[in-house]
């Protein structure tokens, strides 16, 4: 079956669907935004799983609540994803990041490389064996370019015996196409 991907996030969700099952698992949407990825994660975990979403903007969480309604297995946190260790997670199967700024929001409020790297480090410690961290980064603006460089450098430091890290980008898209980064906790660790 042929699949056409119009975005890096669409490709990342396809990759996750083909290679992982999150049914009944605990997962994190590290950048809730308008709730599209949160909704996708809710469907992926089913009624027995749990989704925790983080965002630093109250309007993002409100938009997501309005979009999705109330779910018993969804917790939305008005907090930065770098603080995820403070929420008592035991083990997580997936962390999804859609970095940058809130679409149609204030572009001066953007994820930052320093806090994103702190969050990735914490998430990798909580990641179950066979779990995955998926990030879409946008180098087309100054904060995004610095964040991409920092994330990529950070991911290159992981021990290959315990983790596999890689990136994907569209080669023929102009104007700094998005980059998909992935960190998988190896089953052989």
Backbone as a printed PyTorch tensor [residue, N CA C, xyz], in Angstrom:
tensor([[[  0.8370,  -1.1710,   0.0000],
         [  0.0000,   0.0000,   0.0000],
         [  0.8860,   1.2400,   0.0000]],

        [[  0.5760,   2.1620,  -0.8620],
         [  1.3540,   3.3960,  -0.9630],
         [  0.8450,   4.4170,   0.0510]],

        [[  1.7800,   5.0820,   0.6970],
         [  1.4460,   6.1410,   1.6480],
         [  2.1070,   7.4230,   1.1790]],

        [[  1.3650,   8.5010,   1.2550],
         [  1.9280,   9.8000,   0.9160],
         [  1.9410,  10.6430,   2.1870]],

        [[  3.0860,  11.2310,   2.4640],
         [  3.2430,  11.9980,   3.6890],
         [  3.4380,  13.4620,   3.3460]],

        [[  2.5550,  14.2950,   3.8700],
         [  2.6700,  15.7230,   3.6100],
         [  3.3700,  16.4610,   4.7380]],

        [[  3.7960,  15.7100,   5.7560],
         [  4.5080,  16.3530,   6.8580],
         [  5.3800,  15.3240,   7.5680]],

        [[  6.3700,  15.8300,   8.2740],
         [  7.2320,  14.9560,   9.0630],
         [  6.4290,  14.2990,  10.1830]],

        [[  5.4470,  15.0070,  10.7520],
         [  4.6390,  14.4210,  11.8200],
         [  3.7900,  13.2730,  11.2810]],

        [[  3.2420,  13.4200,  10.0850],
         [  2.4720,  12.3190,   9.4870],
         [  3.3670,  11.0960,   9.2970]],

        [[  4.5880,  11.3100,   8.8350],
         [  5.5150,  10.1900,   8.6640],
         [  5.8640,   9.5600,  10.0120]],

        [[  6.0780,  10.3940,  11.0250],
         [  6.4510,   9.8540,  12.3360],
         [  5.3230,   9.0080,  12.9140]],

        [[  4.0820,   9.4410,  12.7640],
         [  2.9520,   8.6520,  13.2730],
         [  2.8290,   7.3310,  12.5150]],

        [[  3.0490,   7.3770,  11.2110],
         [  3.0350,   6.1400,  10.4250],
         [  4.1230,   5.1900,  10.9150]],

        [[  5.3150,   5.7110,  11.1190],
         [  6.4260,   4.8940,  11.6170],
         [  6.0690,   4.2660,  12.9620]],

        [[  5.5220,   5.0660,  13.8570],
         [  5.1570,   4.5580,  15.1770],
         [  4.0790,   3.4830,  15.0710]],

        [[  3.0650,   3.7050,  14.2450],
         [  1.9920,   2.7190,  14.0800],
         [  2.5180,   1.3950,  13.5360]],

        [[  3.4660,   1.4680,  12.6290],
         [  3.9900,   0.2620,  11.9930],
         [  4.9290,  -0.5310,  12.8970]],

        [[  5.5360,   0.1200,  13.8690],
         [  6.6020,  -0.5190,  14.6300],
         [  6.3450,  -0.6870,  16.1250]],

        [[  5.2820,  -0.1110,  16.6330],
         [  5.0310,  -0.1390,  18.0730],
         [  3.5490,  -0.3480,  18.3440]],

        [[  3.2760,  -0.8800,  19.5220],
         [  1.9150,  -0.9270,  20.0430],
         [  1.9320,  -0.2260,  21.3940]],

        [[  1.0850,   0.7640,  21.5300],
         [  1.0120,   1.5060,  22.7920],
         [ -0.2600,   1.1760,  23.5730]],

        [[ -1.0050,   0.1920,  23.1300],
         [ -2.2450,  -0.2070,  23.7910],
         [ -1.9770,  -0.4780,  25.2700]],

        [[ -2.7070,   0.2180,  26.1420],
         [ -2.5900,   0.0200,  27.5770],
         [ -1.3490,   0.6200,  28.2140]],

        [[ -0.5770,   1.3840,  27.4720],
         [  0.6950,   1.9380,  27.9640],
         [  0.5290,   3.3730,  28.4760]],

        [[  1.5350,   3.8310,  29.2080],
         [  1.6460,   5.2320,  29.6120],
         [  2.5310,   5.9390,  28.5930]],

        [[  2.0320,   7.0490,  28.0540],
         [  2.7650,   7.8160,  27.0460],
         [  2.6740,   9.3020,  27.3920]],

        [[  3.5440,  10.0850,  26.7600],
         [  3.5970,  11.5240,  27.0190],
         [  3.5530,  12.2970,  25.7140]],

        [[  2.7020,  13.3150,  25.6770],
         [  2.7570,  14.3270,  24.6260],
         [  3.4920,  15.4990,  25.2610]],

        [[  4.7500,  15.6600,  24.9010],
         [  5.6120,  16.6480,  25.5560],
         [  5.3000,  18.0760,  25.1360]],

        [[  4.5590,  18.2380,  24.0430],
         [  4.2260,  19.5760,  23.5350],
         [  2.7840,  19.5270,  23.0150]],

        [[  1.8250,  19.7310,  23.8870],
         [  0.4110,  19.5280,  23.5630],
         [ -0.0640,  20.3730,  22.3880]],

        [[  0.3110,  21.6490,  22.3610],
         [ -0.1370,  22.5000,  21.2480],
         [ -1.6470,  22.5310,  21.1580]],

        [[ -2.1870,  22.2440,  19.9810],
         [ -3.6370,  22.2750,  19.7750],
         [ -4.2940,  20.9100,  19.9670]],

        [[ -3.5390,  19.9170,  20.4130],
         [ -4.1280,  18.6480,  20.8010],
         [ -4.2050,  17.5710,  19.7400]],

        [[ -3.7060,  17.8170,  18.5510],
         [ -3.7920,  16.8070,  17.4900],
         [ -2.9860,  15.5550,  17.8450]],

        [[ -1.7740,  15.7570,  18.3370],
         [ -0.9370,  14.6110,  18.7000],
         [ -1.4600,  13.9450,  19.9780]],

        [[ -2.0090,  14.7280,  20.8840],
         [ -2.6170,  14.1820,  22.0970],
         [ -3.7630,  13.2530,  21.7210]],

        [[ -4.5780,  13.6870,  20.7920],
         [ -5.7040,  12.8670,  20.3250],
         [ -5.2010,  11.5590,  19.7090]],

        [[ -4.1660,  11.6500,  18.8950],
         [ -3.5930,  10.4630,  18.2720],
         [ -3.0740,   9.4930,  19.3410]],

        [[ -2.3980,  10.0190,  20.3570],
         [ -1.8840,   9.1760,  21.4340],
         [ -3.0160,   8.5260,  22.2380]],

        [[ -4.1040,   9.2650,  22.4760],
         [ -5.2520,   8.6830,  23.1790],
         [ -5.8070,   7.4830,  22.4200]],

        [[ -5.9030,   7.6160,  21.1150],
         [ -6.3750,   6.5000,  20.2940],
         [ -5.3870,   5.3350,  20.3650]],

        [[ -4.0950,   5.6420,  20.3670],
         [ -3.0690,   4.5930,  20.3680],
         [ -3.0390,   3.8070,  21.6800]],

        [[ -3.2720,   4.4620,  22.8150],
         [ -3.2000,   3.7610,  24.1030],
         [ -4.5040,   3.0710,  24.4650]],

        [[ -5.6100,   3.5110,  23.8840],
         [ -6.8990,   2.9250,  24.2110],
         [ -7.3400,   3.2720,  25.6190]],

        [[ -8.4850,   2.7240,  26.0380],
         [ -9.0450,   3.0960,  27.3410],
         [ -8.2280,   2.6140,  28.5410]],

        [[ -7.3620,   1.6390,  28.3470],
         [ -6.5640,   1.1110,  29.4570],
         [ -5.2160,   1.8270,  29.6100]],

        [[ -4.8420,   2.6390,  28.6230],
         [ -3.5800,   3.3640,  28.6860],
         [ -3.7670,   4.7280,  29.3060]],

        [[ -2.7000,   5.4970,  29.3390],
         [ -2.7720,   6.8400,  29.9190],
         [ -1.8680,   7.8000,  29.1470]],

        [[ -2.3980,   8.9910,  28.8830],
         [ -1.6530,  10.0470,  28.2070],
         [ -1.4910,  11.2180,  29.1640]],

        [[ -0.2610,  11.6830,  29.2920],
         [  0.0110,  12.9200,  30.0170],
         [  0.5440,  13.9180,  29.0050]],

        [[ -0.0470,  15.1010,  28.9750],
         [  0.3830,  16.1460,  28.0520],
         [  0.9420,  17.3290,  28.8040]],

        [[  2.0100,  17.8930,  28.2550],
         [  2.6560,  19.0670,  28.8400],
         [  2.6140,  20.2320,  27.8610]],

        [[  2.3590,  21.4120,  28.3790],
         [  2.5170,  22.6340,  27.6010],
         [  2.6600,  23.7890,  28.5750]],

        [[  3.4200,  24.8020,  28.1590],
         [  3.6360,  25.9630,  29.0340],
         [  2.6090,  27.0560,  28.7910]],

        [[  1.7230,  26.8460,  27.8200],
         [  0.7250,  27.8590,  27.4930],
         [ -0.6710,  27.3640,  27.8560]],

        [[ -1.3390,  28.1110,  28.7330],
         [ -2.6940,  27.7470,  29.1450],
         [ -3.6310,  27.6710,  27.9460]],

        [[ -3.4400,  28.5430,  26.9560],
         [ -4.3260,  28.5240,  25.7890],
         [ -4.1970,  27.2190,  25.0030]],

        [[ -3.0180,  26.6120,  25.0090],
         [ -2.8350,  25.3220,  24.3340],
         [ -3.6320,  24.2330,  25.0440]],

        [[ -3.5600,  24.2090,  26.3640],
         [ -4.2940,  23.2010,  27.1200],
         [ -5.7990,  23.4100,  26.9990]],

        [[ -6.2410,  24.6670,  27.0190],
         [ -7.6670,  24.9690,  26.8710],
         [ -8.1650,  24.5430,  25.4910]],

        [[ -7.3760,  24.8330,  24.4700],
         [ -7.7320,  24.4290,  23.1080],
         [ -7.8510,  22.9080,  23.0140]],

        [[ -6.9260,  22.2160,  23.6620],
         [ -6.9400,  20.7450,  23.6340],
         [ -8.1410,  20.2040,  24.3920]],

        [[ -8.4460,  20.7640,  25.5480],
         [ -9.6360,  20.3270,  26.3070],
         [-10.9030,  20.5580,  25.4920]],

        [[-10.9940,  21.7100,  24.8330],
         [-12.1610,  22.0060,  24.0060],
         [-12.2600,  21.0450,  22.8260]],

        [[-11.1310,  20.6910,  22.2730],
         [-11.0990,  19.7900,  21.1200],
         [-11.4700,  18.3620,  21.5070]],

        [[-10.9290,  17.8790,  22.6470],
         [-11.0620,  16.4720,  23.0070],
         [-12.1590,  16.1750,  24.0170]],

        [[-12.5220,  17.1450,  24.8240],
         [-13.4450,  16.8550,  25.9170],
         [-12.6780,  16.2420,  27.0810]],

        [[-13.3850,  15.5540,  27.9500],
         [-12.7610,  14.9610,  29.1360],
         [-12.5410,  13.4630,  28.9400]],

        [[-11.3680,  13.0260,  29.3030],
         [-11.0190,  11.6140,  29.2900],
         [-10.4280,  11.2800,  30.6490]],

        [[-10.8380,  10.1600,  31.2190],
         [-10.2810,   9.7490,  32.5050],
         [ -8.8110,   9.3840,  32.3910]],

        [[ -8.3730,   8.9950,  31.2070],
         [ -6.9930,   8.5500,  31.0260],
         [ -6.1170,   9.6310,  30.3850]],

        [[ -6.5040,  10.8960,  30.5890],
         [ -5.7310,  12.0280,  30.0650],
         [ -5.4960,  13.0380,  31.1740]],

        [[ -4.2290,  13.4080,  31.3730],
         [ -3.8700,  14.4680,  32.3180],
         [ -3.1000,  15.5330,  31.5470]],

        [[ -3.5740,  16.7650,  31.5960],
         [ -2.8930,  17.8790,  30.9350],
         [ -2.2270,  18.7360,  31.9970]],

        [[ -0.9180,  18.9630,  31.8180],
         [ -0.1240,  19.6840,  32.8010],
         [  0.3400,  21.0280,  32.2350]],

        [[  0.0220,  22.0920,  32.9340],
         [  0.5270,  23.4170,  32.5790],
         [  1.9330,  23.5220,  33.1590]],

        [[  2.8830,  22.9690,  32.4170],
         [  4.2570,  22.8880,  32.8890],
         [  5.1520,  22.5780,  31.6950]],

        [[  6.4330,  22.8750,  31.8490],
         [  7.3980,  22.5610,  30.8100],
         [  7.7480,  21.0830,  30.8210]],

        [[  7.9900,  20.5190,  29.6420],
         [  8.3070,  19.0920,  29.5510],
         [  9.6080,  18.7250,  30.2670]],

        [[ 10.4540,  19.7030,  30.5370],
         [ 11.6970,  19.4200,  31.2650],
         [ 11.4290,  18.9920,  32.7060]],

        [[ 10.2070,  19.2100,  33.1830],
         [  9.8440,  18.8610,  34.5540],
         [  9.1170,  17.5230,  34.6660]],

        [[  9.1440,  16.7190,  33.6390],
         [  8.3510,  15.4940,  33.6420],
         [  8.7340,  14.5080,  34.7430]],

        [[  9.9620,  14.5640,  35.2400],
         [ 10.3710,  13.6680,  36.3220],
         [  9.5940,  13.9330,  37.6180]],

        [[  9.0000,  15.0940,  37.7340],
         [  8.2810,  15.4610,  38.9510],
         [  6.8700,  14.8800,  39.0120]],

        [[  6.4710,  14.1070,  37.9980],
         [  5.0930,  13.6430,  37.9120],
         [  4.9170,  12.1600,  38.2400]],

        [[  5.9220,  11.5270,  38.7930],
         [  5.7800,  10.1810,  39.3160],
         [  5.6630,   9.0620,  38.3020]],

        [[  6.1300,   9.2750,  37.1010],
         [  6.0820,   8.2030,  36.1020],
         [  6.9930,   7.0560,  36.5350]],

        [[  6.5230,   5.8380,  36.3510],
         [  7.3420,   4.6620,  36.6210],
         [  8.0610,   4.2230,  35.3450]],

        [[  7.2960,   4.1520,  34.2810],
         [  7.8360,   3.6800,  33.0080],
         [  6.9240,   4.1940,  31.9050]],

        [[  7.5180,   4.6550,  30.8220],
         [  6.7220,   5.1680,  29.7090],
         [  7.1270,   4.4520,  28.4250]],

        [[  6.1720,   4.3330,  27.5190],
         [  6.4000,   3.6250,  26.2590],
         [  6.7470,   4.5630,  25.1170]],

        [[  6.2720,   5.8060,  25.2020],
         [  6.4930,   6.7470,  24.0950],
         [  6.4300,   8.1730,  24.6150]],

        [[  7.2970,   9.0130,  24.0640],
         [  7.2240,  10.4560,  24.2860],
         [  7.2570,  11.0940,  22.9100]],

        [[  6.2830,  11.9340,  22.6460],
         [  6.1530,  12.5900,  21.3480],
         [  6.3440,  14.0890,  21.5230]],

        [[  7.2500,  14.6610,  20.7280],
         [  7.5300,  16.1010,  20.7460],
         [  7.2430,  16.6760,  19.3660]],

        [[  6.4830,  17.7480,  19.3270],
         [  6.3200,  18.5310,  18.1140],
         [  6.8220,  19.9250,  18.4910]],

        [[  8.1060,  20.1360,  18.2960],
         [  8.8040,  21.3060,  18.8330],
         [  8.4410,  22.5880,  18.0860]],

        [[  8.9170,  23.6930,  18.6100],
         [  8.6700,  24.9830,  17.9740],
         [  7.6730,  25.7990,  18.7600]],

        [[  6.7890,  26.4800,  18.0260],
         [  5.8050,  27.3440,  18.6620],
         [  4.4010,  26.8790,  18.3380]],

        [[  3.4470,  27.3530,  19.1130],
         [  2.0510,  26.9900,  18.9440],
         [  1.5360,  27.5200,  17.6070]],

        [[  1.0370,  26.6380,  16.7470],
         [  0.4900,  27.1180,  15.4720],
         [ -0.5850,  28.1750,  15.7000]],

        [[ -0.4940,  29.2390,  14.9740],
         [ -1.3960,  30.3840,  15.0820],
         [ -1.3180,  31.0450,  16.4640]],

        [[ -0.2180,  30.7800,  17.1770],
         [ -0.0250,  31.3770,  18.4960],
         [  1.0890,  32.4050,  18.4570]],

        [[  1.5490,  32.7980,  19.6020],
         [  2.6260,  33.7730,  19.7620],
         [  3.9550,  33.1060,  19.3880]],

        [[  4.5340,  33.5150,  18.2790],
         [  5.7600,  32.8850,  17.7790],
         [  6.9820,  33.2200,  18.6330]],

        [[  6.8460,  34.1660,  19.5390],
         [  7.9730,  34.4770,  20.4230],
         [  8.0780,  33.4530,  21.5570]],

        [[  7.0250,  32.6490,  21.7340],
         [  7.0420,  31.5870,  22.7450],
         [  7.3040,  30.2780,  22.0120]],

        [[  8.4920,  29.7520,  22.2120],
         [  8.9310,  28.5680,  21.4700],
         [  9.6790,  27.6250,  22.3980]],

        [[  9.6710,  26.3420,  22.0420],
         [ 10.5030,  25.4090,  22.8000],
         [ 11.9570,  25.8270,  22.6450]],

        [[ 12.7610,  25.4940,  23.6320],
         [ 14.1660,  25.8850,  23.6490],
         [ 15.0500,  24.6460,  23.7680]],

        [[ 16.1830,  24.6820,  23.1160],
         [ 17.0880,  23.5440,  23.1120],
         [ 17.4730,  23.0710,  24.4980]],

        [[ 17.7760,  23.9810,  25.3970],
         [ 18.2290,  23.6060,  26.7350],
         [ 17.1830,  22.7850,  27.4760]],

        [[ 15.9460,  23.2710,  27.5010],
         [ 14.9000,  22.5530,  28.2270],
         [ 14.4630,  21.2960,  27.4750]],

        [[ 14.5100,  21.3360,  26.1580],
         [ 14.1750,  20.1360,  25.3860],
         [ 15.1820,  19.0260,  25.6670]],

        [[ 16.4490,  19.3590,  25.7030],
         [ 17.4770,  18.3570,  26.0020],
         [ 17.3070,  17.8100,  27.4250]],

        [[ 16.9880,  18.6850,  28.3940],
         [ 16.7090,  18.2170,  29.7610],
         [ 15.5530,  17.2150,  29.7570]],

        [[ 14.5380,  17.5230,  28.9780],
         [ 13.3760,  16.6580,  28.8930],
         [ 13.7030,  15.3180,  28.2380]],

        [[ 14.4710,  15.3420,  27.1640],
         [ 14.8680,  14.1060,  26.4850],
         [ 15.6750,  13.2290,  27.4410]],

        [[ 16.5930,  13.8380,  28.1690],
         [ 17.4050,  13.0840,  29.1290],
         [ 16.5270,  12.4060,  30.1670]],

        [[ 15.5810,  13.1550,  30.7300],
         [ 14.6800,  12.5870,  31.7370],
         [ 13.8080,  11.4980,  31.1210]],

        [[ 13.2650,  11.7550,  29.9500],
         [ 12.3920,  10.7740,  29.2900],
         [ 13.1500,   9.4950,  28.9680]],

        [[ 14.4020,   9.6070,  28.5530],
         [ 15.1710,   8.4020,  28.2180],
         [ 15.4000,   7.5310,  29.4410]],

        [[ 15.4690,   8.1390,  30.6200],
         [ 15.6310,   7.3730,  31.8550],
         [ 14.3530,   6.6300,  32.2290]],

        [[ 13.2090,   7.1940,  31.8790],
         [ 11.9180,   6.5840,  32.1940],
         [ 11.4400,   5.6190,  31.1070]],

        [[ 12.0770,   5.6580,  29.9570],
         [ 11.6300,   4.8750,  28.8040],
         [ 11.7800,   3.3850,  29.0590]],

        [[ 10.7270,   2.6420,  28.7920],
         [ 10.7940,   1.1880,  28.9470],
         [ 11.6330,   0.5930,  27.8170]],

        [[ 12.1380,  -0.5930,  28.0290],
         [ 12.8780,  -1.2850,  26.9760],
         [ 11.9350,  -1.4820,  25.7970]],

        [[ 12.3840,  -1.1210,  24.6170],
         [ 11.5500,  -1.1740,  23.4190],
         [ 10.7280,   0.0840,  23.2060]],

        [[ 10.8560,   1.0620,  24.1050],
         [ 10.1100,   2.3100,  23.9880],
         [ 10.8040,   3.2900,  23.0570]],

        [[ 10.1130,   4.4040,  22.7750],
         [ 10.5840,   5.3360,  21.7570],
         [ 10.2830,   6.7820,  22.1410]],

        [[ 11.2090,   7.6470,  21.7780],
         [ 11.0160,   9.0920,  21.8580],
         [ 11.0730,   9.6020,  20.4240]],

        [[ 10.0310,  10.3100,  20.0000],
         [  9.9530,  10.8310,  18.6370],
         [  9.8210,  12.3470,  18.7050]],

        [[ 10.6690,  13.0360,  17.9450],
         [ 10.6780,  14.5010,  17.9490],
         [ 10.6210,  15.0490,  16.5380]],

        [[  9.7880,  16.0510,  16.3320],
         [  9.8030,  16.8120,  15.0920],
         [ 10.3180,  18.2020,  15.4580]],

        [[ 11.3820,  18.6130,  14.7830],
         [ 12.0150,  19.9120,  15.0610],
         [ 11.9850,  20.7530,  13.7910]],

        [[ 11.9630,  22.0580,  13.9720],
         [ 11.7880,  22.9910,  12.8640],
         [ 12.9320,  23.9960,  12.8240]],

        [[ 13.9210,  23.7720,  11.9710],
         [ 15.0850,  24.6640,  11.9230],
         [ 14.8670,  25.9550,  11.1390]],

        [[ 13.6340,  26.2320,  10.7260],
         [ 13.3670,  27.4020,   9.8920],
         [ 13.2990,  28.7250,  10.6300]],

        [[ 13.3980,  28.7220,  11.9500],
         [ 13.4530,  29.9770,  12.7100],
         [ 14.6400,  29.8780,  13.6570]],

        [[ 15.0970,  31.0040,  14.1530],
         [ 16.3470,  31.0370,  14.9270],
         [ 16.3500,  30.0900,  16.1220]],

        [[ 15.3070,  30.1350,  16.9430],
         [ 15.2510,  29.2520,  18.1090],
         [ 15.2010,  27.7930,  17.6530]],

        [[ 14.4850,  27.5290,  16.5740],
         [ 14.3740,  26.1680,  16.0550],
         [ 15.6850,  25.6320,  15.5110]],

        [[ 16.4450,  26.4810,  14.8510],
         [ 17.7380,  26.0530,  14.3120],
         [ 18.6880,  25.6700,  15.4500]],

        [[ 18.7590,  26.5120,  16.4610],
         [ 19.6200,  26.2200,  17.6150],
         [ 19.1430,  24.9640,  18.3370]],

        [[ 17.8170,  24.8070,  18.4410],
         [ 17.2680,  23.6290,  19.1040],
         [ 17.6270,  22.3560,  18.3300]],

        [[ 17.5010,  22.3780,  17.0160],
         [ 17.8730,  21.2200,  16.1810],
         [ 19.3330,  20.8460,  16.3990]],

        [[ 20.1950,  21.8350,  16.3530],
         [ 21.6290,  21.5700,  16.5320],
         [ 21.9090,  20.9540,  17.8970]],

        [[ 21.2750,  21.4870,  18.9390],
         [ 21.4810,  20.9700,  20.2860],
         [ 20.9300,  19.5660,  20.4560]],

        [[ 19.7160,  19.3300,  19.9590],
         [ 19.1000,  18.0060,  20.0570],
         [ 19.9390,  16.9760,  19.3220]],

        [[ 20.3650,  17.3180,  18.1190],
         [ 21.1570,  16.3680,  17.3290],
         [ 22.4780,  16.0320,  18.0230]],

        [[ 23.1440,  17.0300,  18.5320],
         [ 24.3930,  16.7790,  19.2620],
         [ 24.1520,  15.9160,  20.4920]],

        [[ 23.0720,  16.2010,  21.1970],
         [ 22.7400,  15.4170,  22.3970],
         [ 22.4440,  13.9570,  22.0440]],

        [[ 21.6440,  13.7330,  21.0240],
         [ 21.2730,  12.3630,  20.6520],
         [ 22.4810,  11.5410,  20.2090]],

        [[ 23.4820,  12.2090,  19.6700],
         [ 24.6960,  11.5030,  19.2240],
         [ 25.5070,  10.9540,  20.3950]],

        [[ 25.2270,  11.3970,  21.6190],
         [ 26.0140,  10.9650,  22.7800],
         [ 25.5040,   9.6760,  23.4250]],

        [[ 24.3490,   9.1920,  23.0170],
         [ 23.7710,   8.0120,  23.6690],
         [ 24.5440,   6.7480,  23.3120]],

        [[ 24.7280,   5.8830,  24.2960],
         [ 25.4350,   4.6180,  24.1340],
         [ 24.6580,   3.7260,  23.1620]],

        [[ 25.2850,   3.3510,  22.0720],
         [ 24.6020,   2.5730,  21.0470],
         [ 24.2340,   1.1620,  21.5090]],

        [[ 24.8250,   0.7010,  22.5960],
         [ 24.4390,  -0.6130,  23.1250],
         [ 23.0840,  -0.5520,  23.8220]],

        [[ 22.6960,   0.6420,  24.2750],
         [ 21.4300,   0.8000,  25.0000],
         [ 20.3620,   1.5290,  24.1950]],

        [[ 20.8100,   2.3980,  23.2770],
         [ 19.8570,   3.2200,  22.5260],
         [ 20.2460,   3.2610,  21.0560]],

        [[ 19.2440,   3.4590,  20.2490],
         [ 19.4640,   3.7070,  18.8270],
         [ 18.8610,   5.0800,  18.5340]],

        [[ 19.6310,   5.9560,  17.9320],
         [ 19.1210,   7.2830,  17.5870],
         [ 19.3210,   7.5180,  16.1020]],

        [[ 18.3940,   8.2220,  15.4940],
         [ 18.4990,   8.5240,  14.0700],
         [ 17.6780,   9.7580,  13.7320]],

        [[ 17.8620,  10.2420,  12.5020],
         [ 17.0850,  11.3820,  12.0330],
         [ 16.6300,  11.1470,  10.6020]],

        [[ 15.5620,  11.8390,  10.2560],
         [ 14.9820,  11.7930,   8.9200],
         [ 14.6080,  13.2170,   8.5560]],

        [[ 14.8280,  13.5880,   7.3090],
         [ 14.3750,  14.8840,   6.8380],
         [ 14.0600,  14.7840,   5.3470]],

        [[ 13.2590,  15.6810,   4.8550],
         [ 12.9500,  15.7490,   3.4310],
         [ 14.0860,  16.4720,   2.7200]],

        [[ 14.7150,  15.8260,   1.7800],
         [ 15.8630,  16.4170,   1.0840],
         [ 15.4610,  17.4360,   0.0240]],

        [[ 14.3020,  17.2840,  -0.5670],
         [ 13.9340,  18.1680,  -1.6680],
         [ 12.9730,  19.2830,  -1.2540]],

        [[ 12.7200,  19.4370,   0.0300],
         [ 11.9110,  20.5690,   0.4820],
         [ 12.8290,  21.7620,   0.7230]],

        [[ 12.3950,  22.8960,   0.3070],
         [ 13.1750,  24.1210,   0.4670],
         [ 12.8340,  24.7970,   1.7870]],

        [[ 13.5970,  25.7950,   2.1240],
         [ 13.3300,  26.6220,   3.3090],
         [ 13.3840,  25.8350,   4.6160]],

        [[ 14.4790,  25.1200,   4.8450],
         [ 14.7140,  24.4410,   6.1230],
         [ 13.5810,  23.4920,   6.5130]],

        [[ 13.4650,  22.3600,   5.8520],
         [ 12.3880,  21.4200,   6.1730],
         [ 12.5160,  20.8910,   7.5990]],

        [[ 11.4070,  20.4060,   8.1570],
         [ 11.4600,  19.8490,   9.5070],
         [ 12.3480,  18.6050,   9.5480]],

        [[ 12.8150,  18.2990,  10.7510],
         [ 13.6670,  17.1430,  10.9730],
         [ 12.9740,  16.2450,  11.9960]],

        [[ 12.9430,  14.9630,  11.7120],
         [ 12.3860,  13.9860,  12.6450],
         [ 13.5510,  13.2790,  13.3140]],

        [[ 13.5870,  13.3400,  14.6410],
         [ 14.5980,  12.6430,  15.4240],
         [ 13.9120,  11.5210,  16.2010]],

        [[ 14.6280,  10.4340,  16.3540],
         [ 14.0660,   9.2960,  17.0710],
         [ 15.1210,   8.7060,  18.0010]],

        [[ 14.6980,   8.3530,  19.1900],
         [ 15.5390,   7.6330,  20.1430],
         [ 14.7520,   6.3980,  20.5610]],

        [[ 15.3160,   5.2310,  20.3220],
         [ 14.6780,   3.9710,  20.6950],
         [ 15.5340,   3.2730,  21.7450]],

        [[ 14.9000,   2.8050,  22.8060],
         [ 15.6210,   2.0550,  23.8300],
         [ 15.6980,   0.6060,  23.3670]],

        [[ 16.9090,   0.1420,  23.1660],
         [ 17.1220,  -1.1650,  22.5550],
         [ 16.5960,  -2.2960,  23.4210]],

        [[ 16.0360,  -3.2600,  22.7640],
         [ 15.5070,  -4.4510,  23.4400],
         [ 16.6290,  -5.3190,  23.9850]],

        [[ 17.8360,  -5.1410,  23.4630],
         [ 18.9620,  -5.9720,  23.8800],
         [ 19.7820,  -5.3280,  24.9960]],

        [[ 19.2590,  -4.2600,  25.5870],
         [ 20.0450,  -3.5590,  26.6120],
         [ 20.1340,  -4.3390,  27.8970]]])
